[in-house]
Amino acid sequence: MESESYFIIALGQRITFYREKACLTVSDISGLTGIEIDNIVAYENGSLSIKVEDFLKIIKALEIDSAQLMEGIELKK
């Protein structure tokens, strides 16, 4: 469970990094993806596991691929 929490938090940090790098707000990402702002905030702060469909929408909106988003994130044992 600890490694899952670490992964969720690290993934959220990467989403935030790429969103800010693209000069987009949470509201911008919400508008581009149709995902509720509250869910995006929860994904970014690691308090909610991201749904696969939302993950795909976010990487498309950020114009990156999944490997870029997950680069450097390792599962802890």
Backbone as ProteinMPNN parsed JSONL, in Angstrom:
{"seq_chain_A": "MESESYFIIALGQRITFYREKACLTVSDISGLTGIEIDNIVAYENGSLSIKVEDFLKIIKALEIDSAQLMEGIELKK", "coords_chain_A": {"N_chain_A": [[0.825, -1.196, 0.0], [1.995, 1.195, 0.719], [3.791, 1.674, -1.373], [2.02, 2.099, -3.447], [0.752, 4.466, -2.65], [2.963, 6.182, -2.706], [3.474, 6.151, -5.472], [1.122, 7.31, -6.528], [1.246, 9.886, -5.417], [3.703, 10.785, -6.497], [3.112, 10.682, -9.239], [1.104, 12.617, -9.37], [2.622, 14.881, -8.742], [4.216, 15.005, -11.011], [2.282, 15.512, -12.967], [1.491, 18.07, -12.179], [3.954, 19.414, -12.575], [4.305, 19.214, -15.425], [1.963, 20.496, -16.237], [2.324, 23.094, -15.278], [4.664, 23.702, -16.653], [3.659, 23.872, -19.2], [2.348, 26.21, -18.949], [-0.312, 26.195, -18.059], [-3.373, 26.403, -16.25], [-5.139, 24.77, -13.555], [-7.793, 25.041, -14.115], [-7.651, 25.449, -16.892], [-6.784, 22.895, -17.758], [-8.953, 21.412, -16.931], [-10.931, 22.435, -18.637], [-9.914, 21.596, -21.107], [-9.997, 18.846, -20.897], [-12.399, 18.021, -19.762], [-12.528, 17.045, -17.249], [-13.449, 17.323, -13.866], [-12.523, 20.162, -11.917], [-11.99, 19.769, -9.168], [-11.274, 17.063, -9.155], [-8.929, 17.078, -10.693], [-7.264, 18.637, -9.06], [-7.167, 16.902, -6.857], [-5.906, 14.692, -8.049], [-3.428, 15.843, -8.601], [-2.463, 16.449, -6.03], [-2.239, 13.99, -4.975], [-4.235, 12.728, -3.539], [-6.196, 11.248, -4.666], [-6.589, 8.409, -6.636], [-5.74, 8.237, -10.024], [-7.979, 7.849, -12.717], [-7.803, 5.661, -15.521], [-8.887, 6.621, -17.942], [-8.955, 9.374, -17.43], [-6.249, 9.859, -17.048], [-5.302, 9.433, -19.659], [-6.632, 11.521, -20.994], [-5.445, 13.721, -19.76], [-2.684, 13.5, -20.438], [-2.916, 13.87, -23.145], [-3.92, 16.497, -23.266], [-1.757, 17.842, -22.175], [0.047, 17.419, -24.097], [2.006, 15.405, -24.096], [3.6, 12.162, -23.737], [2.782, 9.019, -22.134], [5.082, 7.817, -21.105], [6.826, 9.958, -20.729], [5.477, 11.336, -18.709], [5.606, 9.534, -16.596], [8.274, 9.161, -16.208], [11.079, 8.479, -14.262], [9.656, 7.808, -11.99], [9.524, 5.417, -9.578], [8.38, 2.31, -8.355], [8.204, 1.677, -4.971], [9.305, -0.956, -2.917]], "CA_chain_A": [[0.0, 0.0, 0.0], [2.877, 2.349, 0.792], [4.342, 1.951, -2.706], [0.934, 2.647, -4.255], [0.599, 5.864, -2.24], [4.118, 6.903, -3.247], [3.286, 6.282, -6.915], [0.028, 8.265, -6.759], [1.761, 11.222, -5.087], [4.733, 11.135, -7.483], [2.437, 10.933, -10.508], [0.457, 13.919, -9.227], [3.663, 15.908, -8.832], [4.623, 15.081, -12.419], [1.193, 16.194, -13.676], [1.639, 19.491, -11.838], [5.153, 19.903, -13.246], [4.062, 19.398, -16.857], [0.912, 21.499, -16.412], [2.948, 24.404, -15.085], [5.613, 23.878, -17.758], [2.842, 24.262, -20.354], [1.679, 27.463, -18.579], [-1.739, 25.939, -17.958], [-3.944, 26.355, -14.908], [-6.018, 23.624, -13.317], [-9.009, 25.354, -14.868], [-7.361, 25.191, -18.308], [-6.774, 21.442, -17.96], [-10.342, 20.984, -16.796], [-11.616, 22.791, -19.868], [-9.4, 20.793, -22.218], [-10.239, 17.417, -20.697], [-13.735, 17.72, -19.256], [-12.393, 16.505, -15.899], [-13.78, 18.338, -12.871], [-11.378, 20.814, -11.281], [-11.71, 19.098, -7.889], [-10.573, 15.811, -9.421], [-7.57, 17.402, -11.13], [-6.546, 19.041, -7.85], [-6.939, 15.685, -6.064], [-4.869, 13.913, -8.743], [-2.148, 16.527, -8.445], [-1.944, 16.383, -4.652], [-2.091, 12.58, -4.622], [-5.278, 12.241, -2.638], [-7.132, 10.447, -5.454], [-5.973, 7.631, -7.714], [-6.216, 8.713, -11.32], [-8.629, 6.885, -13.604], [-7.066, 5.501, -16.773], [-9.439, 7.526, -18.96], [-8.515, 10.73, -17.097], [-4.811, 9.871, -17.326], [-5.145, 9.603, -21.105], [-7.075, 12.879, -21.333], [-4.468, 14.684, -19.25], [-1.463, 13.497, -21.247], [-3.249, 14.478, -24.439], [-4.021, 17.951, -23.06], [-0.412, 18.342, -21.909], [0.823, 17.117, -25.301], [3.133, 14.546, -23.749], [3.189, 10.763, -23.728], [2.741, 8.428, -20.796], [6.448, 7.565, -20.64], [7.335, 11.242, -20.237], [4.829, 11.668, -17.45], [5.997, 8.601, -15.544], [9.732, 9.067, -16.164], [11.703, 8.671, -12.959], [8.831, 7.327, -10.877], [9.771, 4.006, -9.322], [7.581, 1.716, -7.286], [8.99, 1.246, -3.813], [8.872, -2.272, -2.425]], "C_chain_A": [[0.87, 1.261, 0.0], [3.428, 2.698, -0.587], [3.275, 2.525, -3.624], [0.726, 4.123, -3.926], [1.734, 6.711, -2.796], [3.916, 7.164, -4.733], [2.232, 7.337, -7.229], [0.498, 9.701, -6.501], [2.776, 11.679, -6.126], [4.111, 11.446, -8.838], [1.743, 12.297, -10.477], [1.449, 15.061, -9.334], [4.123, 16.088, -10.273], [3.549, 15.786, -13.258], [1.295, 17.698, -13.429], [2.823, 20.105, -12.574], [4.878, 20.186, -14.717], [2.955, 20.408, -17.133], [1.511, 22.895, -16.294], [3.947, 24.709, -16.199], [4.883, 24.351, -19.019], [2.106, 25.578, -20.112], [0.162, 27.324, -18.57], [-2.162, 25.937, -16.498], [-4.747, 25.066, -14.773], [-7.316, 23.819, -14.101], [-8.82, 25.104, -16.367], [-7.43, 23.697, -18.606], [-8.19, 20.89, -17.857], [-11.115, 21.26, -18.088], [-11.188, 21.941, -21.054], [-9.802, 19.322, -22.117], [-11.673, 17.057, -20.32], [-13.711, 17.1, -17.869], [-12.689, 17.629, -14.911], [-12.525, 18.874, -12.196], [-11.001, 20.111, -9.978], [-10.941, 17.797, -8.092], [-9.137, 16.069, -9.862], [-6.721, 17.8, -9.932], [-6.212, 17.805, -7.006], [-5.895, 14.783, -6.722], [-3.504, 14.525, -8.488], [-1.598, 16.438, -7.023], [-1.866, 14.945, -4.129], [-3.129, 12.028, -3.686], [-6.325, 11.385, -3.354], [-6.359, 9.716, -6.543], [-6.587, 8.059, -9.036], [-6.839, 7.571, -12.119], [-7.85, 6.834, -14.912], [-7.582, 6.48, -17.827], [-9.023, 8.974, -18.697], [-7.02, 10.891, -17.341], [-4.581, 10.142, -18.808], [-5.566, 10.998, -21.558], [-6.036, 13.92, -20.924], [-3.205, 14.682, -20.098], [-1.717, 14.077, -22.634], [-3.296, 16.001, -24.319], [-2.644, 18.577, -22.839], [0.532, 18.135, -23.092], [2.132, 16.404, -24.968], [2.665, 13.1, -23.85], [3.307, 10.194, -22.318], [4.139, 8.185, -20.244], [7.072, 8.834, -20.076], [6.766, 11.54, -18.861], [5.34, 10.786, -16.314], [7.51, 8.442, -15.417], [10.261, 9.369, -14.762], [10.888, 8.217, -11.772], [9.074, 5.819, -10.737], [8.851, 3.525, -8.213], [8.519, 1.273, -6.184], [8.436, -0.079, -3.329], [8.697, -2.257, -0.936]], "O_chain_A": [[0.532, 2.262, -0.632], [3.526, 3.873, -0.938], [3.579, 3.348, -4.487], [0.543, 4.94, -4.829], [1.511, 7.815, -3.294], [4.159, 8.274, -5.206], [2.437, 8.171, -8.111], [0.187, 10.612, -7.268], [2.726, 12.819, -6.589], [4.541, 12.381, -9.514], [1.795, 13.043, -11.454], [1.158, 16.09, -9.944], [4.391, 17.209, -10.704], [3.873, 16.565, -14.155], [1.197, 18.497, -14.361], [2.709, 21.194, -13.135], [5.182, 21.273, -15.208], [2.994, 21.106, -18.147], [1.234, 23.769, -17.115], [4.058, 25.854, -16.637], [5.423, 25.13, -19.804], [1.329, 26.02, -20.959], [-0.558, 28.219, -19.014], [-1.405, 25.522, -15.62], [-4.998, 24.366, -15.754], [-7.859, 22.874, -14.674], [-9.726, 24.604, -17.033], [-8.054, 23.279, -19.581], [-8.572, 20.0, -18.617], [-11.864, 20.407, -18.565], [-12.007, 21.604, -21.908], [-9.93, 18.636, -23.132], [-12.111, 15.927, -20.533], [-14.749, 16.675, -17.36], [-12.232, 18.757, -15.096], [-11.58, 18.129, -11.936], [-9.819, 19.885, -9.715], [-10.062, 17.461, -7.299], [-8.225, 15.353, -9.448], [-5.582, 17.351, -9.8], [-5.096, 17.681, -6.5], [-5.083, 14.174, -6.026], [-2.541, 13.818, -8.194], [-0.383, 16.36, -6.838], [-1.476, 14.713, -2.985], [-2.931, 10.966, -3.095], [-7.237, 10.857, -2.717], [-5.576, 10.318, -7.277], [-7.802, 8.222, -9.148], [-6.291, 6.47, -12.185], [-7.303, 7.843, -15.357], [-6.786, 7.103, -18.53], [-8.766, 9.722, -19.64], [-6.574, 11.947, -17.792], [-3.759, 10.984, -19.169], [-4.917, 11.59, -22.42], [-5.781, 14.879, -21.653], [-2.699, 15.749, -20.446], [-0.835, 14.701, -23.225], [-2.768, 16.71, -25.176], [-2.394, 19.704, -23.265], [1.666, 18.614, -23.088], [3.201, 16.742, -25.477], [1.475, 12.84, -24.028], [3.869, 10.829, -21.425], [4.362, 8.33, -19.042], [7.768, 8.79, -19.062], [7.493, 11.948, -17.955], [5.489, 11.256, -15.186], [7.975, 7.658, -14.59], [9.924, 10.39, -14.162], [11.383, 8.237, -10.646], [8.852, 5.054, -11.675], [8.58, 4.248, -7.255], [9.505, 0.579, -6.431], [7.223, -0.29, -3.335], [8.337, -3.276, -0.347]]}, "name": "protein", "num_of_chains": 1, "seq": "MESESYFIIALGQRITFYREKACLTVSDISGLTGIEIDNIVAYENGSLSIKVEDFLKIIKALEIDSAQLMEGIELKK"}
